[in-house]
Amino acid sequence: MIVELISTGSELLLGDTINTNVSWLAKELNKLGYTVAYQTVVGDNYERMAEVFSKAASRADIVISTGGLGPTQGDITRQVLANAIDKDIVFNELAMEEVKRFFKRVNRPMPDASRREALLPEGSEVLHNPVGVAPGVVTVADDITFVLLPGPPGEMKGMFTESLVPYLQNRFGVQGVVTSYRYGVYDIREIDLEERLMDLIKSQSNPTIALLIKKGYIEVRITAKANTREEADILLQPWDTIIRKRLGAQIGRDLTISMEDTLGATLKEVKGSISTAESCTAGLVGKLLTNVSGSSDYYRGGIISYSDDIKHRMLGISQDMLDTYGAVSEQVAKAMAEGARKVINTTYAVSTTGIAGPGGGSVEKPVGLVWFGIAGPKGTVAHKANLIGNREGIRQSAAELALYYMNLYIQETRM
């Protein structure tokens, strides 16, 4: 069945609020076998919101809206939907009972304005809100099912899980499952990755395949729809085998696990410790490492050597090397990693040095050039990346790649 998601609220269009509801709902609905084919964001404008509902009804079987169910005059979603599907707005006793139960539970008097939360399109069913005040709404018009959920993410998720999912299952039955395998692929250009997987891309039907640019890596996602998870796995496994064989170690991780968790698990396996020496990333690599609970078992610390003076005095890099090759170079990246490993006394060390921009680049060393040094018991290696994006994007991509290169080094040298 085709679903359209509508997010209401002018704050979403102004950029004041990040719309996390739509991504969460899309994932959950796909797990249940529904096809989320359209997503629309509309502000708190009566005419435009009505137009959005009418358009959604022309192309979807189920329309799910979030936001605008509160008690204020600006919460217009119920009234707009009623008018869009030519239904009267009426007082709903079951909705009123829901509202009253909330205020009784929190031991507060119910404000008069909350009576507005019980005004629903005629013939609506009420969805229990296990978290907040406003009840959800389900109404049907011309075989299209309209669902109104609250905007606050905590309320929306609670209502979806506890109230809407049982409703959908009771009404529409099992829709099958949509299952995806997701891979983080590193150190390759998108055009080259596409070439390696072109036969899969051209033959896709079920499963489908998609390539998505992320910070520091490319996501490869294969997706299958089937009646059960087991049947979906049967469809996906031949493609999984092909992808893993062709890409090998460039698949840095399964995207259900972060790069910092992946590297942390590797360090624990080999009982190794790690330190960092950062220039352009200025502590982002260390931050990623310490995102993991228990990272103190292997991460000893780092040196943010943003200036050449700190590289020289704290990491022991000779001034001659800095003058000859420049801070952004293979030689300095290696020396930074070796310096951190020696000073902090760890099994491994990783360094970053680059040009994050927007200024400071040249023909020989353009903005986005980053060198990585990896030092360990089997010697020191360097990796070079030419990254794209704004300053923050380049820094984030570099931090992600630093962990990938470190994990790759350990995996290759432990063999």
N, C-alpha and C positions, 0 to 999 in steps of 0.2 A: 504494500500500500504506500502511496505517495504522501509525504508529510511536508508541510511548509512551516517553518519556524518564524514567528514575528516577535521582534523585540521592540517594546515601546518605551519611550522616554527621551526627551530632548537632551538629557545629560549624556546619552550614548552618542548622539550626533555631534555634540559640542566637544567630545573627547574628555569630558570630566570624569567619566566612569568607563572602565574597561568592561566590555561585554563578555564575561566568562560564561554566562548562562547558555549561550547558543552552542558553544563548543561542547559543554558538558552534556546538554540534551542530545546533540547529534550523536555523540559516542554511545550514550545509553540506548537511544532509539535504534541505532544500527545493530547493537548487540541483540535487540529483540527482533531483528529481521525487517524493520521498517526502512523504507528508502527516504532519506531526507534529501529532497531534490531542490528545495528553495529555502533561502534565508533572507529575511527582510528586516531592516531597522527603520522605524518611523518615530518622529517626534510627537509631542503631546498637542497635536493639531487635529481638530475634529474631522475636517474634510479629508486630509491626507490619510488619516488612520482608517477612515471608512473606505477609501479607495483601495488601500492595501488589503483589507479584509475581503473586499469584493474580488480583487485580482487573485488572491490566494484561493478563494472558493472556485475559481474557474480552472484551476490546474492541480489541485491537491485533494486527496480524500480526507485527510486530517489536517486541521490548522491549529497549531499550538502557539498561544501568545503568552508572553511574560510581561508583567508590569501593569501598573495603573489600576490596582484593585483596592487601594487604600480608602480612607474615609474623607479625603479632602476634595475640594471642588476640581482640583487638577487631575484626579483619578477618574478618567473618562472611558476606560476600556469597555466596561460593561454596557454603558449607554450607547457607545459607538457601535459595538457589535449588534446590539438589539436593533438599532436602526438599519444597519447594513443588511441584515437578514429579514427585515420587515417583521419584527416581533415587538410586542409591547414590553416595557420594563415593569416588572411587578415585584411586590414585596414577597420574599420567600421565607416561610416560617422555619424551614430546616436550616437555612443559612443564618437566620437570627439566633437559633439555638446554638449553632457553632460559635458565633461571636460571644454570646453570653457565657458559654462554657469557658472560653479563654479568660475572660475577666474574672470569673469565679475562681479559676485555677490560680491566677496570680494575685487574687485577693485585692482587686482594684475596682472602683465603680466604672461602669461602662459609660463613656461619653455619648451624648446624643448623636454626634456626628457618625458614630460607628453604625447607626441604623442604615446608612447609605451602603454599607458592605453587604446588606441583605437584599438590595435591589438588583435583581437578575433578569435576564431575558426570559420571557414566559416559557414554561416547560423545561427549564434547566434542571439538571441534576447537580447536587452539591458535592464537592470533594473536600474531605476533611483536611484541615491544616494542622499538622502535629507540632508545629513550631510557633507560628504567629497567629494573628487575628483573622485576616481576610480568608474566607473560604474560597476554594477554587470552583470553577464553573465548567460544566459540560453541557452543550446544547447542540441539537442536530437540526439542520435546515437543508432541504433538497439533497438528502443523503450525504451531506458534508458534515463531519463532526468537528465542532469548534471547542477548543479547550482553553480556558483562561487560568493561568498560574500566576502567583505573586512574583514580583521582581526581585526582592532580596534573595541572594543565592541560597542561603540556609533554608529559608522557607520553601523556595522552589524545589530544591532537591528532596527535602523531606516529603512534600506533597506528591511529587512525581513518584518516589519510591513506594510510599505507603498507600497512596490513594489512586494515582493515575495508572500505574502498571497493573494492579488487579483489575481495574475497570477495562483497560484495553484487552487484557487476556480473556476476561469474561465475555466481552462483546465480540472481539474479532478472532479469538483463538490464537494458537501459536503461529507466528509468521515465519518461522525458521530462524536461522542465525546468520549473522554476517561476521566473519572472522578475518582478521588481518595479521600478517607477520610483518614486522617492521625492523629494518636494519639500518644502523648508522655506518655509512661508507665514507672513508677518509682518504685524503691525499690523492684525489682524482678530480679532473674537471667534469662538469656535467655532460659536455658533449662527448667526452671519451667514455663515460659511464653509459650513456645512452647507446653508443655504438656496440658496447659489449653485450647489451641486453636487447638489441634491436629486434631479434626474432621473437622474443617474448612480447615486446611492445606491439609488434605488428599482428601477432596472433591472439591478443588478449580478448577474452569474452567473459569467461568465468573459470579461472580467476582473472582479475584485472591487475595492472601494475602501474605505479605512479612514482615519479622522481620529484622530490621536494627539496629545495635549497634551504639549509638550516645554518646556524652559526657554527662554522668550523667543519661541517660535514654535509653530506647529502643523504636524505632519508629515502630509502627504497621501501615501498610498501606494496605488498601483494595481498589482495582481498578476494575472498570467495564467499558466495552465498549458498547455503544448503539447508536441508531440513534439520540437521543436528550438527553439533560441533565436530563429531567424529567424521561425518561426511565432508564437512568443510576442510578438515585436516587432510583427508585423502586427496582432495583436489589441490591443496596447497603444497603438499610434500614433494612432488616431482619438481615443481618450480623452485622450492627451497633448496633442493639438492643442486640444481643447475646454478643458482645464484651463488651459493657458497663455494662451489667448485671454481667458478669463473673469477670471483673476487677475492677469495682467500683471506689473507690477513688484513686486507683493506676493509673488511667488515669488522669494525672496531668493537661493536657491541650490538646486542639486542636492545632495541629502543625502549623496552620495558625497564631497563636498568641504566642509570646515568653513567657517564664516563668516569666520574669520581668514585662511584660504587664499584665499577668494573676494575679500575686500577687498585682500589683499596683491597678488593678480594684477592687480586694477584699478589700484592705486597704481603698480605697475610699468609698466602700459600707458601711463598718463598722465604717467609720470616725476614723480610728486608725492611729497611728504613729509607726515608726519602727527605731531601731538602730542596729548596727552590732558590733560584737567583733570578729576579725579575727586573726588567727595565721597562719596556713599553706596556706590559700588563700591570705593573705597579701593584702587585699583591693579589690579582684576580686568580692566579693559579693556586696560591695558598688558600684563598677563600674557598675555591671549589673543593680542594682536598679536605678542608675542615667542615664542609657541609655534611660530611659523613659522621654519624655517631660512632665513636670508638676510633677515630682517625689518629688520636694520640698514641695508638699502638705502633704507628709507623711514621707519622709526619713529625719531624723534629723542629722544623722552623724554616724561615727563609730570610733572604736579604733583598730588600728593594733597592737595587743599585741604579737609580734613575740617572744619576750623573756619572760622568767619566771618573770624577774624583773618588766616588764611592766604589766604583768598579776597581780602581787602582788600590785604594787603601784597605778596603774590606775584603775584596776577593783576590787580591794579589796579582791583578793583571798589569803587565808592564806598560809603562807609558809609551814605550817604543811600539808595542803592538797596537795600542789605541791610535797612535799617530799614523802608523803605516796602513792599517786596514780599516780604521774607523770603528765606532761602537757597533754599528749594524753590519756584522760580517760573520762568516763562518768561524774564523779564528777566535774572535772575541766570544761568540756564543759557546764554543767548546771550553774556553778558558773560564768563563763564568760558571759553567756547570762543575768543572773540576775544582774551582775555588770554593764553591758552596759545599761540595762533598767533603773537601778537606777541612774547612773551617767548622762546619757543623758536625762533621764526623758521622756520615751516613753511608749506607750501602749504595744508594743511588742519588743522583741529583739531576734536576732539569732546569734549563734556563731559557729565557725569552729576551730577545733584543730586536727592535724593529721600528718602523716609522708608521705611527697610527694616524697621522695627518690632523687636520686637513693640509697643514703646511709642512715644510721640512723635507719634501721629496726632491729627487733629481732624476735625470735620465738614467743614470747608473743605478740609483737606489730610489725607486718610486714609492709613493705612499702605498702602504699595504704590504711592503716587503718585511718579512719577519724571519729571523733565524732562530732555530731552537738547538740547544746543546743538551745532549744526554750523556751522562757519565755514570759508569758503574764498574764492577769488577772485571768486565771483559773489554774495557777500553772506553773511549769517548767517540761519539758520532754526532753529526749535525744534520739538520733537515732545514730546507728552505721552503717558504710558502709565499705566494703573492696573493694576498687577500683583498677582497673588495668590500665596499660599504663605507659607512661613516666611521668616525673615530671610535665610538663605543662598539659598533659592530665588529670592527677589525680587532679590537682588544678582546672581546668575548670569543671571537673565533680563534684567536691565538691561544687563549687560555685552554679552550677545549682541545685544540690540536696538541698542546704541550703534554696533556695527560695521555692522549692517544699515542704519541711517539714514545713516551716513557713506558707505557704498557707494552707496546710493540717490542721495544728493546728487551724488556724482561722476558717476554715470551720467546723471542728468538735466541737469546743467550742462555736460557735455561735448558735448551734442547741438547 
